[in-house]
Amino acid sequence: MIRIRADQFPSIILVILTILAFAIFWSIMDMVLLGASLAVVLIPLHHRLSLHLRPWISALVLTLAVLGVFSAMGLITLAIFSANSNTLTQMFTTIGNWLNDPLTNPMSYGVPLSKTSLTSLLQNGIALFVDYQKTLLTYLPIILFKMFVFFTTLFMLFLRGEDLKIKIIGHVPAALKKYINRLSDATGDTLYAIYYVQIAVAVLTFFMAIPVFYLLGYGDIIFYAYFAAFCELIPIIGSSAAFILIGAYAQAMGDTRGVLILFFLGYLIVSLVPEVYVRPVLIGRRVKVHPVIMFIGIVGGILTMGLAGFVLGPLIIVLVITSYRMYTEERKERNTPPLVED
């Protein structure tokens, strides 16, 4: 029978309360996790700024800088969408008319969805890309609260994250500290790779999409390329959503050539190649994990945990593999006989 020592009760209670907090506040945990992950990536920069500024000022400056970058990207995206609102409206209207046509049967094109399901997806797309101002106003309280949680998490971890790490490691048995430190280093490398590669893939998508939309011949080449890159920047959407949507637009107009271009050059090359090959290879190379395993972690994390899974999926994979490597190294050291000097 396992006995619990009196000094272990505070730790056990803390773990239980932490699990309960995650369960109760799961709807905002994605913002906490994303804020924490970005803080881990930017903490080295915080340390450099702290050499010249007070820690709280450095934390505030970095938090405001992140807010400024996000705000600038949001304003630029809104401006681009507003300038091309007619193009978006025409696209969704054409697709809607095609779906409402009694002669249209999506099943005959190999689409495994009914008209009702496709209409529902179309309405979601209209709310997100056409009526985005109305959607933002409708969900503004939720958006503002989640932003508050994200930036508060970011600021607090800039300010107290290192102290919290030291306190946690201080309660870890000495024999485990080297393993915890190695897992901590692996976590930092993984998160850095995730964010770096996410931005790199979005930029790559933009430039790869330009010749595709040039060949398509619908005009608005830069807008369509930005649209694909914007979707790629959002992990749970991906650039494939943009090419599928524009492909449906081409199909609704009866442009078979356009459908083929968007499928073979857009979907298979511009969208799938970065997702299936470039992203797993770049992240896997940084953390020394096979790209196939990393691909499973990325996709599996997004499918099971949504936005938070974009970070947690590959991170869990890396931590499991790192733990296994530490175990095998330790076992090998124990089984290796000591050298005997002559």
Contacts in CASP RR format, 6 or more apart in sequence:
PFRMAT RR
TARGET T0000
AUTHOR 0000-0000-0000
METHOD contacts of the structure
MODEL  1
MIRIRADQFPSIILVILTILAFAIFWSIMDMVLLGASLAVVLIPLHHRLS
LHLRPWISALVLTLAVLGVFSAMGLITLAIFSANSNTLTQMFTTIGNWLN
DPLTNPMSYGVPLSKTSLTSLLQNGIALFVDYQKTLLTYLPIILFKMFVF
FTTLFMLFLRGEDLKIKIIGHVPAALKKYINRLSDATGDTLYAIYYVQIA
VAVLTFFMAIPVFYLLGYGDIIFYAYFAAFCELIPIIGSSAAFILIGAYA
QAMGDTRGVLILFFLGYLIVSLVPEVYVRPVLIGRRVKVHPVIMFIGIVG
GILTMGLAGFVLGPLIIVLVITSYRMYTEERKERNTPPLVED
4 12 0 8 1.000
11 171 0 8 1.000
22 29 0 8 1.000
25 32 0 8 1.000
28 145 0 8 1.000
28 146 0 8 1.000
28 149 0 8 1.000
29 308 0 8 1.000
30 306 0 8 1.000
30 307 0 8 1.000
30 308 0 8 1.000
31 146 0 8 1.000
31 147 0 8 1.000
31 149 0 8 1.000
31 150 0 8 1.000
31 153 0 8 1.000
32 149 0 8 1.000
32 150 0 8 1.000
32 153 0 8 1.000
33 308 0 8 1.000
33 311 0 8 1.000
33 312 0 8 1.000
34 150 0 8 1.000
34 307 0 8 1.000
34 308 0 8 1.000
34 311 0 8 1.000
35 150 0 8 1.000
35 153 0 8 1.000
35 154 0 8 1.000
35 157 0 8 1.000
36 153 0 8 1.000
36 157 0 8 1.000
37 191 0 8 1.000
37 194 0 8 1.000
37 195 0 8 1.000
37 311 0 8 1.000
37 315 0 8 1.000
38 66 0 8 1.000
38 154 0 8 1.000
38 191 0 8 1.000
38 195 0 8 1.000
39 153 0 8 1.000
39 154 0 8 1.000
39 157 0 8 1.000
39 158 0 8 1.000
39 161 0 8 1.000
40 157 0 8 1.000
40 187 0 8 1.000
40 188 0 8 1.000
40 191 0 8 1.000
41 188 0 8 1.000
41 191 0 8 1.000
41 192 0 8 1.000
41 195 0 8 1.000
42 62 0 8 1.000
42 66 0 8 1.000
42 158 0 8 1.000
43 157 0 8 1.000
43 158 0 8 1.000
43 161 0 8 1.000
43 162 0 8 1.000
45 62 0 8 1.000
46 55 0 8 1.000
46 58 0 8 1.000
46 59 0 8 1.000
46 62 0 8 1.000
46 158 0 8 1.000
49 58 0 8 1.000
49 61 0 8 1.000
49 62 0 8 1.000
50 58 0 8 1.000
53 61 0 8 1.000
55 159 0 8 1.000
56 159 0 8 1.000
58 158 0 8 1.000
59 155 0 8 1.000
59 158 0 8 1.000
59 159 0 8 1.000
60 155 0 8 1.000
62 154 0 8 1.000
62 158 0 8 1.000
63 151 0 8 1.000
63 154 0 8 1.000
63 155 0 8 1.000
63 158 0 8 1.000
66 151 0 8 1.000
66 154 0 8 1.000
67 151 0 8 1.000
77 230 0 8 1.000
78 132 0 8 1.000
80 223 0 8 1.000
80 226 0 8 1.000
81 88 0 8 1.000
81 129 0 8 1.000
81 132 0 8 1.000
83 223 0 8 1.000
84 220 0 8 1.000
84 223 0 8 1.000
85 130 0 8 1.000
87 220 0 8 1.000
87 223 0 8 1.000
88 129 0 8 1.000
88 130 0 8 1.000
89 130 0 8 1.000
91 245 0 8 1.000
91 246 0 8 1.000
91 249 0 8 1.000
92 122 0 8 1.000
92 125 0 8 1.000
92 126 0 8 1.000
92 129 0 8 1.000
92 130 0 8 1.000
94 249 0 8 1.000
94 252 0 8 1.000
94 253 0 8 1.000
95 122 0 8 1.000
95 245 0 8 1.000
95 248 0 8 1.000
95 249 0 8 1.000
95 252 0 8 1.000
96 119 0 8 1.000
96 122 0 8 1.000
96 252 0 8 1.000
97 252 0 8 1.000
98 104 0 8 1.000
98 248 0 8 1.000
98 251 0 8 1.000
98 252 0 8 1.000
99 106 0 8 1.000
99 115 0 8 1.000
99 118 0 8 1.000
99 119 0 8 1.000
99 122 0 8 1.000
104 115 0 8 1.000
106 113 0 8 1.000
106 114 0 8 1.000
106 115 0 8 1.000
106 118 0 8 1.000
107 114 0 8 1.000
109 251 0 8 1.000
111 118 0 8 1.000
113 121 0 8 1.000
125 245 0 8 1.000
127 134 0 8 1.000
127 135 0 8 1.000
128 135 0 8 1.000
136 143 0 8 1.000
157 164 0 8 1.000
165 184 0 8 1.000
169 177 0 8 1.000
169 180 0 8 1.000
169 181 0 8 1.000
170 177 0 8 1.000
172 180 0 8 1.000
179 323 0 8 1.000
179 326 0 8 1.000
182 322 0 8 1.000
182 326 0 8 1.000
183 319 0 8 1.000
183 322 0 8 1.000
183 323 0 8 1.000
186 287 0 8 1.000
186 318 0 8 1.000
186 319 0 8 1.000
186 322 0 8 1.000
187 315 0 8 1.000
187 318 0 8 1.000
187 319 0 8 1.000
189 286 0 8 1.000
189 287 0 8 1.000
189 318 0 8 1.000
190 283 0 8 1.000
190 286 0 8 1.000
190 287 0 8 1.000
190 314 0 8 1.000
190 315 0 8 1.000
190 318 0 8 1.000
191 311 0 8 1.000
191 315 0 8 1.000
192 286 0 8 1.000
193 282 0 8 1.000
193 283 0 8 1.000
193 284 0 8 1.000
193 286 0 8 1.000
193 287 0 8 1.000
194 283 0 8 1.000
194 310 0 8 1.000
194 311 0 8 1.000
194 314 0 8 1.000
194 315 0 8 1.000
196 282 0 8 1.000
197 278 0 8 1.000
197 279 0 8 1.000
197 282 0 8 1.000
197 283 0 8 1.000
198 233 0 8 1.000
198 235 0 8 1.000
198 279 0 8 1.000
199 233 0 8 1.000
200 282 0 8 1.000
201 232 0 8 1.000
201 274 0 8 1.000
201 275 0 8 1.000
201 278 0 8 1.000
201 279 0 8 1.000
202 229 0 8 1.000
202 230 0 8 1.000
202 232 0 8 1.000
202 233 0 8 1.000
203 229 0 8 1.000
204 274 0 8 1.000
204 278 0 8 1.000
205 225 0 8 1.000
205 228 0 8 1.000
205 229 0 8 1.000
205 232 0 8 1.000
205 239 0 8 1.000
205 270 0 8 1.000
205 271 0 8 1.000
205 274 0 8 1.000
206 225 0 8 1.000
206 226 0 8 1.000
206 228 0 8 1.000
206 229 0 8 1.000
207 225 0 8 1.000
208 269 0 8 1.000
208 270 0 8 1.000
208 274 0 8 1.000
209 224 0 8 1.000
209 225 0 8 1.000
209 228 0 8 1.000
209 229 0 8 1.000
209 239 0 8 1.000
209 266 0 8 1.000
209 270 0 8 1.000
210 221 0 8 1.000
210 222 0 8 1.000
210 225 0 8 1.000
212 261 0 8 1.000
212 262 0 8 1.000
212 265 0 8 1.000
212 266 0 8 1.000
212 269 0 8 1.000
212 270 0 8 1.000
213 219 0 8 1.000
213 220 0 8 1.000
213 221 0 8 1.000
213 224 0 8 1.000
213 225 0 8 1.000
214 221 0 8 1.000
215 261 0 8 1.000
215 265 0 8 1.000
216 224 0 8 1.000
216 246 0 8 1.000
216 250 0 8 1.000
216 258 0 8 1.000
216 261 0 8 1.000
216 262 0 8 1.000
218 224 0 8 1.000
224 242 0 8 1.000
224 246 0 8 1.000
227 242 0 8 1.000
228 239 0 8 1.000
228 242 0 8 1.000
228 243 0 8 1.000
228 270 0 8 1.000
228 271 0 8 1.000
229 239 0 8 1.000
230 242 0 8 1.000
231 237 0 8 1.000
231 238 0 8 1.000
231 239 0 8 1.000
231 240 0 8 1.000
231 241 0 8 1.000
231 242 0 8 1.000
232 238 0 8 1.000
232 239 0 8 1.000
232 242 0 8 1.000
232 271 0 8 1.000
232 274 0 8 1.000
235 302 0 8 1.000
235 306 0 8 1.000
235 307 0 8 1.000
235 309 0 8 1.000
235 310 0 8 1.000
236 302 0 8 1.000
236 306 0 8 1.000
236 307 0 8 1.000
236 310 0 8 1.000
238 271 0 8 1.000
238 275 0 8 1.000
239 270 0 8 1.000
239 271 0 8 1.000
239 274 0 8 1.000
240 267 0 8 1.000
240 271 0 8 1.000
240 272 0 8 1.000
240 275 0 8 1.000
242 271 0 8 1.000
243 262 0 8 1.000
243 263 0 8 1.000
243 266 0 8 1.000
243 267 0 8 1.000
243 270 0 8 1.000
243 271 0 8 1.000
244 267 0 8 1.000
246 262 0 8 1.000
247 258 0 8 1.000
247 259 0 8 1.000
247 262 0 8 1.000
247 263 0 8 1.000
250 258 0 8 1.000
250 259 0 8 1.000
250 262 0 8 1.000
251 259 0 8 1.000
276 295 0 8 1.000
277 291 0 8 1.000
279 295 0 8 1.000
279 298 0 8 1.000
280 291 0 8 1.000
280 292 0 8 1.000
280 294 0 8 1.000
280 295 0 8 1.000
280 298 0 8 1.000
281 291 0 8 1.000
283 289 0 8 1.000
283 294 0 8 1.000
283 298 0 8 1.000
283 314 0 8 1.000
284 290 0 8 1.000
284 291 0 8 1.000
284 294 0 8 1.000
287 294 0 8 1.000
287 318 0 8 1.000
289 317 0 8 1.000
289 318 0 8 1.000
289 321 0 8 1.000
293 317 0 8 1.000
293 321 0 8 1.000
294 314 0 8 1.000
294 317 0 8 1.000
296 317 0 8 1.000
297 313 0 8 1.000
297 314 0 8 1.000
297 316 0 8 1.000
297 317 0 8 1.000
298 310 0 8 1.000
298 313 0 8 1.000
298 314 0 8 1.000
300 309 0 8 1.000
300 313 0 8 1.000
301 309 0 8 1.000
301 310 0 8 1.000
301 312 0 8 1.000
301 313 0 8 1.000
301 314 0 8 1.000
302 309 0 8 1.000
302 310 0 8 1.000
302 313 0 8 1.000
305 312 0 8 1.000
305 313 0 8 1.000
END
